[in-house]
């Protein structure tokens, strides 16, 4: 007997659809990383000022 006669075919697994995420690397001519750093710095500076003002009162 050959292997083919005994072989059972299994149903192939269906994988969930793959999501492709496309990210922009530039905003205008500036790198996103630079923009994010600037935004983070601004938010941190703002928060530090708020805390300093609250502690001064």
Secondary structure, DSSP 8 states (H G I E B T S, - for coil): --HHHH-------------------EETTEEHHHHHHHHHHHHHHHHHHHHHHHHH-
